[in-house]
Every structure is written in C-alpha cells, then in structure tokens.
C-alpha cells in the first residue's frame, strides 16, 4: 500500500529545492496511493496537484488548500464527489475514469464559484440518460464539461427539462447503488475465501493428510500407503513443482473474467505485489556474494583486471608499483601488469577536464622483467666505449703534428680539461722520433737539418 509521506513529497519537490511548505505544484501520480492524507497540513500553498493513476477511494484532507486551482484525480477509485468546498480557488477538476455513480454529488461543487472546467468522462454516471443536462443546470458556473464548451442555448434548454431529467437521474442512481452493493458483498465473500485458502496452505498437515511428530516412528508403512504416497524424490523436483504451481495460479488469475470495480483494481494490485515479493525472495536466494577479485596470484604473478565502469574523478585512486599499475574506480579495480619496471616515485597521474582522459606517466627503470625475474640489460659505460675507441690507436704509433696556422698559442683550458677527464691508461704515449735506421725514413737533402 502506497502512503503519502514527507519523504515522498520531498523527493518530488526537487524543483523547489526539496522545500515542501512553500510548494505550489506537486506531482504524485502512479505511486499506488490508497489514501489522500497529510497534504493539507504540509503544503498549504499548493496551486496544482497531480494525483492521477493511483488507488485513492475518497476525496478527503484537501479542504484547507485554499489556493488550489487545479486538482487531477483521474484513474482512481473515487465513487463520490465530496470535501472540496474549502478549495475556494478551484478552477479545474479532473475526475476522468473513476467509479462515480452518485451524479447528484456534483451539487457539492456549487460552492466552488471559480470552477470553470470539469471532467467526468469514463465514470458510470456519464452513461446516465440526461447526464450532461443535469450537470449543466446544477453547476451554472461551469464553462467546459468533459472538454466541450457549454453554450448558452444548451443551458437554456437544459433548464426547461430539468424536472424530468432530475427524476430520471435519481432512478438510475438508485439502480446503480443496488448493483454496487451486490458487487461489494461478492468482493468481500471472495476475499474471505482467499484468506481461508491461504490459512489452509500455511497450516497444511503432512503429505498423507495426518499430523506426525516423528515421521520414522509414526508414519504408516510404505506398503500400506503405496498408492497414496507421492513424495518428490529430490529437493529440485519439489522446487520445480512449486514454481509450476505458481505459474498456473498466475495464469489462472489473469485469465479469470472480472468486473471493472474498485475492488478488482485493489485485487490486481495485491496480486502484483505478491508476485513482486516472491520474485524478490527468489532473487535473494539466487544472489550469492561474489568473492573478491584476484589481483595478484599466490606465486606473485600480477593479473590484468578491468572491473571499473564509472569514471568520476573524486572516486579514482591511482597506485603505481614497479611491476604494475592499479586504478581503483569506485572500489572497482583496473589493473595492468607492466613488462618493464617503472619508477613509482617519479610517476604522475593527470586527467583532462575536457575529455576526461586519464594520463599516467611512469618513467622506466633500465631493467627488463622476464618470467617474474629481473634480467639486467648490459649497459655500455662511457669508459668501455672509450676503450673501444682508443684500442685501434694503441696499435698505431701516434705522431705529433703541429700546425701553426690553426693555433697561435696553446689553449690551456682545453689541455687542463682533457688531462683531467682522460684516464691514466689513456694518456698519450711518448712520441718516438724517426731514426735513420727506420726503413720508412727518407732523407730529403733539400730540407735543412734541425738545430
């Protein structure tokens, strides 16, 4: 059963910042509300109130809504128009598709002098002979009835035949009230029978029709009751039998012909609520607590996992480790195993405010990860490279060449720097002057001897 609660009104008052005392418009349609209550105390300033497609059986607790201009009560279980005298500024009233059979109850609206529009189509009273003429004469302030404008000529004609129409309406009302009384008695009897059946099911005896405190001790022998005992072999068969029975009951309910009455609408609601509860109960049984997601195996292997769905920046946590990166989004992990070891301290995570892309920068470490073990990469040092460069020079004799045109004076800074950086074993060897015994030596007579 739906109830009008403060929380329900606040949830439907978002346009007013969830403040209910100053509400001017409220929509509570399709909430399975069965009773109209509390609104006249909490929302005194209402001007528009939507309550269509509920199960409200009586108009009540709205007389204090002095500012109410539009009230929509279509598709409910209302059988009589009442308790609207206090709505002084009521301009439009919608009672489409209800169960109003007492057409004379429209006389209570004569005090609503500002009422201009009234909708009664879809009610039993709308099928009465003389229905429109009776309403037009009774409510002279009306301008529109069931969406059709009331012309002056129509009102004059209705006034001329009012006495006969009124008598006709009263006879039809009386017949309708007698029929409704029978329908209510039938609905009450049916409800009592259903309650008895439910009680029998809850307190049903053993499978053979008798009560036993100890089945093994008091149950008759299998041979004597072989023809009467039909016990399912397994729990699965019992469960399947129960489900099939419920399906048959549901189909029988929906295929059963019934009258369109307030009681049938309530019965349908009760049945749907029962089915919903049974479905929720079944889903709770099937629902199992999922084990936590395995991120790292027992042997230390990091797994690739993607369970995150919602990308809200306030719910993102980034954890960079040397061998993997893990992003927790609303408690759900997104994890990647890295093939190269990275430096967590030098890593950073940034997110674009325009596109929402998450960028994680992770500098590499000069090591490779293979099969969970670190294999260092052979790195050539500067010293080794210099060795390789100087090794061919050692095989050759270094010669000193002086070109006065390039340097007028020695560059002391360069010499000191080269000497400082050069290793001892790479220092230049003393030059060997060519001798006359050298077979490659050629004596040019034109060159003057060195002094």
C-alpha positions in Angstrom: 0.0 0.0 0.0 1.4 3.4 -1.0 1.3 6.1 1.6 1.8 9.9 1.2 4.9 10.5 3.4 7.1 13.5 3.9 10.0 11.8 2.2 7.8 11.1 -0.9 6.8 14.7 -1.2 10.4 15.9 -0.7 11.6 13.6 -3.5 9.0 15.1 -5.8 9.8 18.7 -4.8 13.3 18.9 -6.4 12.2 21.9 -8.5 11.6 23.7 -5.1 14.9 22.6 -3.6 13.0 19.9 -1.6 11.2 22.6 0.5 7.6 21.4 0.9 5.9 24.2 2.9 6.2 26.6 0.0 5.3 24.2 -2.8 2.9 25.4 -5.4 2.9 22.4 -7.7 3.2 18.7 -6.7 3.0 15.5 -8.8 2.3 12.2 -7.0 1.0 10.2 -10.0 1.5 6.4 -10.3 2.5 5.9 -6.6 -0.1 3.3 -5.7 -1.5 5.7 -3.1 -4.7 4.4 -1.5 -5.5 7.3 0.8 -5.3 11.1 0.4 -3.7 12.5 3.6 -1.2 15.0 5.1 -1.1 17.3 2.1 -3.4 19.9 3.6 -1.0 20.1 6.6 2.4 20.2 4.8 1.6 22.0 1.6 -0.8 24.8 2.2 0.3 26.9 -0.7 -0.4 24.3 -3.4 -1.9 25.6 -6.6 -1.6 22.4 -8.8 -1.9 18.9 -7.5 -1.5 15.8 -9.7 -2.7 12.5 -8.2 -3.8 10.6 -11.3 -3.4 6.8 -11.7 -3.5 5.8 -8.0 -5.9 3.9 -5.9 -7.5 6.7 -3.9 -11.0 5.7 -2.9 -12.2 9.0 -1.3 -11.6 12.8 -1.7 -10.5 14.0 1.7 -8.0 16.1 3.5 -7.8 18.9 0.9 -10.3 21.4 2.3 -7.5 23.5 3.7 -5.9 24.1 0.3 -7.4 27.5 -0.2 -5.1 28.4 -3.1 -5.6 25.1 -5.1 -6.6 25.9 -8.7 -6.2 22.5 -10.4 -6.8 19.0 -9.0 -6.2 15.9 -11.1 -7.7 12.7 -9.6 -8.1 10.8 -12.9 -7.8 7.0 -12.9 -8.6 6.4 -9.2 -11.3 4.5 -7.2 -13.4 7.6 -6.3 -17.2 6.9 -6.0 -18.4 10.2 -4.8 -17.6 14.0 -5.1 -17.1 15.5 -1.7 -15.0 17.6 0.7 -14.0 20.2 -1.9 -15.9 23.1 -0.5 -12.8 24.6 1.1 -10.9 24.8 -2.1 -12.1 28.3 -2.8 -10.0 29.0 -5.9 -10.5 25.6 -7.6 -10.8 26.3 -11.3 -10.3 22.9 -12.9 -11.2 19.4 -11.6 -10.4 16.2 -13.4 -12.2 13.0 -12.3 -11.8 11.0 -15.5 -12.2 7.2 -15.3 -13.3 6.8 -11.7 -16.3 5.0 -10.2 -18.6 7.9 -9.6 -22.2 6.7 -9.7 -23.9 9.2 -7.5 -24.2 12.0 -10.0 -26.2 14.1 -7.5 -22.9 14.5 -5.5 -21.9 17.2 -8.1 -24.1 19.6 -6.1 -21.3 19.8 -3.5 -19.3 21.8 -6.2 -21.9 24.7 -6.3 -19.8 26.4 -3.5 -16.7 26.4 -5.8 -17.7 29.6 -7.6 -14.5 29.8 -9.6 -14.8 26.2 -11.1 -14.8 26.5 -14.9 -13.8 23.0 -16.1 -15.0 19.6 -15.0 -14.1 16.1 -16.4 -16.4 13.2 -15.6 -16.0 11.0 -18.7 -15.3 7.4 -18.0 -17.4 7.3 -14.9 -20.6 5.2 -14.6 -22.6 8.4 -14.1 -21.5 9.6 -17.6 -23.6 6.8 -19.1 -26.8 8.0 -17.4 -29.5 9.5 -19.6 -29.7 13.2 -19.1 -26.2 13.3 -17.5 -25.0 16.4 -19.3 -28.2 18.4 -18.9 -28.2 17.7 -15.2 -24.6 18.8 -14.6 -25.1 21.9 -16.8 -28.1 23.1 -14.8 -26.6 22.1 -11.4 -23.2 23.8 -11.9 -24.1 27.1 -13.6 -20.5 28.5 -13.1 -19.1 25.8 -15.5 -17.8 26.8 -18.9 -16.5 23.4 -20.0 -17.7 19.9 -19.3 -15.6 16.9 -20.5 -13.6 19.2 -22.8 -16.7 20.5 -24.5 -17.8 24.1 -24.1 -21.2 24.8 -22.6 -23.1 27.1 -24.8 -25.9 29.5 -23.6 -28.5 27.8 -25.7 -27.6 24.4 -24.2 -28.0 25.8 -20.7 -31.4 27.3 -21.5 -32.7 24.0 -23.0 -31.4 22.0 -20.0 -33.3 24.3 -17.6 -36.5 23.7 -19.4 -36.3 19.9 -19.0 -34.6 19.9 -15.6 -37.5 18.4 -13.6 -37.9 15.3 -15.8 -34.1 14.9 -16.1 -33.6 15.1 -12.3 -36.2 12.4 -11.7 -34.6 10.2 -14.3 -31.1 10.6 -12.8 -32.3 9.7 -9.3 -33.9 6.4 -10.6 -30.6 5.5 -12.4 -28.6 6.3 -9.3 -30.8 4.1 -7.2 -30.3 1.1 -9.6 -26.6 1.7 -9.7 -26.3 1.8 -5.9 -28.1 -1.5 -5.6 -25.7 -3.1 -8.1 -22.7 -1.7 -6.3 -23.9 -3.1 -3.0 -24.0 -6.6 -4.5 -20.6 -6.2 -6.1 -19.2 -5.2 -2.7 -20.8 -8.2 -1.0 -19.4 -10.5 -3.7 -15.9 -9.0 -3.4 -16.0 -9.3 0.4 -17.0 -13.0 0.2 -14.3 -13.7 -2.4 -11.7 -12.0 -0.2 -12.7 -14.1 2.8 -12.4 -17.3 0.8 -9.0 -16.4 -0.4 -7.9 -15.7 3.1 -9.2 -19.1 4.2 -7.3 -20.8 1.4 -4.1 -19.0 2.4 -4.5 -20.1 6.0 -5.0 -23.7 5.0 -1.9 -23.7 2.9 0.1 -22.3 5.8 -1.2 -24.8 8.3 -1.5 -27.8 6.0 -0.7 -31.3 7.6 1.7 -33.9 6.4 1.8 -35.3 2.8 -0.7 -38.1 3.7 -3.2 -35.8 5.4 -2.2 -36.6 9.0 0.0 -34.9 11.6 3.2 -36.7 12.8 5.7 -35.6 15.4 8.2 -38.3 14.4 7.9 -39.5 10.8 10.1 -42.6 11.2 8.2 -43.8 14.3 4.5 -42.8 13.5 4.3 -42.8 9.7 2.4 -45.8 8.3 4.4 -48.3 6.3 5.3 -47.7 2.7 3.5 -50.9 1.6 0.1 -49.9 3.1 0.1 -46.4 1.7 2.0 -47.2 -1.6 -0.9 -45.9 -3.7 -1.3 -42.7 -1.7 2.2 -41.5 -1.1 3.7 -39.3 -3.8 6.8 -37.8 -2.4 9.2 -35.9 -4.7 12.5 -37.7 -5.0 14.7 -34.6 -4.7 14.5 -31.1 -3.5 15.0 -29.9 -7.0 11.7 -31.7 -8.1 9.9 -30.1 -5.2 11.2 -26.6 -6.2 10.2 -27.2 -9.9 6.7 -28.4 -8.8 6.2 -25.3 -6.6 7.3 -23.0 -9.5 4.9 -24.7 -11.9 2.0 -24.3 -9.4 2.8 -20.6 -9.0 2.8 -20.1 -12.8 -0.5 -21.9 -13.1 -2.0 -19.7 -10.4 -0.8 -16.6 -12.1 -2.2 -17.6 -15.4 -5.5 -18.5 -13.8 -5.7 -15.1 -12.2 -5.1 -13.1 -15.3 -7.4 -15.3 -17.5 -10.2 -15.1 -15.0 -13.0 -12.7 -16.1 -13.8 -10.0 -13.7 -15.8 -6.7 -13.4 -14.1 -3.3 -13.5 -14.7 -2.2 -9.9 -12.6 -0.6 -7.2 -12.3 -4.0 -5.6 -10.9 -5.6 -8.7 -8.3 -2.9 -9.1 -7.2 -3.4 -5.5 -7.2 -7.2 -6.0 -4.9 -6.8 -9.0 -2.6 -4.6 -7.0 -2.4 -7.1 -4.2 -1.6 -9.9 -6.7 1.1 -7.9 -8.4 2.6 -7.0 -5.0 2.6 -10.7 -4.1 4.3 -11.7 -7.3 6.9 -8.9 -6.8 7.7 -10.1 -3.3 8.0 -13.7 -4.5 10.3 -12.6 -7.2 12.4 -10.6 -4.8 12.6 -13.5 -2.4 13.7 -15.9 -5.2 16.4 -13.4 -6.5 17.7 -13.1 -2.9 18.2 -16.8 -2.7 19.9 -17.0 -6.1 22.1 -14.0 -5.2 25.4 -15.0 -3.9 28.2 -12.9 -2.5 30.9 -12.7 -5.2 34.4 -13.5 -3.9 36.9 -10.6 -4.1 38.6 -10.3 -7.4 42.1 -11.8 -7.6 44.6 -9.2 -8.5 47.8 -10.9 -7.6 48.2 -14.7 -7.5 49.8 -16.7 -4.7 53.0 -17.1 -6.7 53.2 -13.3 -7.1 52.0 -13.0 -10.7 50.2 -9.8 -11.4 46.9 -10.2 -13.4 45.3 -7.8 -15.9 41.9 -6.8 -14.4 39.3 -4.4 -15.7 36.2 -4.1 -13.4 35.8 -0.3 -13.3 32.9 1.3 -15.1 32.2 4.7 -13.6 34.7 7.4 -14.3 34.2 10.0 -11.6 37.4 11.9 -10.6 36.6 12.0 -6.9 36.3 8.2 -6.9 39.6 7.5 -8.7 42.7 6.2 -6.9 45.9 5.5 -8.8 48.5 3.2 -7.4 51.8 2.8 -9.3 54.1 -0.1 -8.4 57.3 -1.1 -10.0 55.7 -4.0 -11.9 52.1 -3.0 -12.2 49.7 0.0 -12.1 46.3 -0.2 -10.4 43.4 2.3 -10.8 40.5 1.9 -8.3 37.3 3.5 -9.6 34.5 3.4 -7.1 36.1 0.4 -5.4 36.4 -1.5 -8.7 39.9 -2.3 -9.9 41.5 -1.6 -13.3 45.0 -3.2 -13.2 47.7 -3.7 -15.8 50.8 -5.8 -15.4 53.9 -3.9 -16.8 56.5 -5.6 -18.9 59.1 -3.1 -17.9 59.9 -1.9 -14.4 59.0 1.7 -13.7 59.9 4.3 -11.1 56.8 4.8 -8.8 58.3 7.9 -7.1 58.8 9.7 -10.4 55.3 8.7 -11.8 52.4 11.1 -12.2 48.7 10.9 -13.0 46.7 13.6 -14.7 43.1 13.8 -16.0 41.8 16.1 -18.7 39.0 18.4 -17.6 37.5 18.5 -21.1 37.8 14.9 -22.4 38.1 13.0 -19.1 41.1 11.0 -20.3 43.4 9.8 -17.6 47.1 10.0 -18.3 49.6 8.1 -16.2 53.3 8.8 -16.8 55.7 6.1 -15.5 59.5 6.5 -16.2 61.2 3.2 -16.9 64.0 1.6 -15.0 66.9 0.1 -17.1 65.9 -3.4 -16.3 63.7 -6.0 -18.0 61.2 -8.2 -16.3 61.1 -11.7 -17.8 59.1 -14.5 -16.1 58.9 -12.7 -12.8 62.8 -12.4 -12.6 64.8 -9.3 -13.3 67.4 -9.6 -16.1 69.7 -6.7 -16.2 70.3 -5.2 -19.6 74.0 -5.0 -20.4 74.9 -1.3 -20.4 78.0 0.0 -22.1 79.7 2.5 -19.9 81.5 5.6 -21.2 84.7 4.0 -20.1 84.2 0.9 -22.2 83.3 2.9 -25.2 86.4 5.0 -24.8 88.4 1.8 -24.6 86.9 0.6 -27.8 87.7 3.9 -29.4 91.3 4.0 -28.2 92.2 0.4 -28.8 93.0 0.8 -32.5 95.1 3.9 -31.7 97.3 1.8 -29.4 98.2 -0.4 -32.4 99.4 2.6 -34.3 102.2 4.9 -33.4 100.9 8.3 -32.6 102.6 11.2 -34.3 102.7 14.8 -33.1 101.6 17.2 -35.8 101.9 20.9 -35.3 100.1 23.4 -37.5 101.0 26.9 -36.5 98.3 28.3 -38.8 95.5 26.8 -36.6 96.7 27.8 -33.2 98.8 30.8 -32.5 99.1 29.8 -28.9 98.2 26.7 -26.9 94.7 26.5 -25.3 95.5 26.0 -21.7 91.9 25.5 -20.6 91.4 22.7 -23.1 94.6 21.0 -22.2 93.8 21.0 -18.5 90.2 19.7 -19.1 91.4 16.9 -21.4 94.1 15.9 -18.9 91.6 15.9 -16.1 89.0 13.8 -17.9 91.4 11.4 -19.6 92.1 8.2 -17.6 95.7 7.4 -16.8 95.8 4.4 -19.0 94.6 6.5 -21.9 97.4 9.1 -21.6 99.3 9.6 -24.8 102.5 7.6 -25.2 105.8 9.5 -25.7 106.4 10.2 -29.3 109.1 8.1 -31.0 111.2 10.2 -33.3 112.1 8.5 -36.5 115.6 7.3 -36.8 117.8 6.7 -39.7 117.5 3.0 -39.1 113.8 3.2 -39.7 113.2 1.6 -43.1 110.4 4.1 -43.9 112.7 7.0 -43.2 113.6 9.1 -46.3 116.3 11.8 -46.1 115.5 14.8 -48.2 118.7 16.7 -48.9 116.8 19.9 -49.5 115.4 20.1 -46.0 117.8 21.8 -43.6 118.8 19.9 -40.5 117.1 20.6 -37.3 119.1 22.7 -34.8 
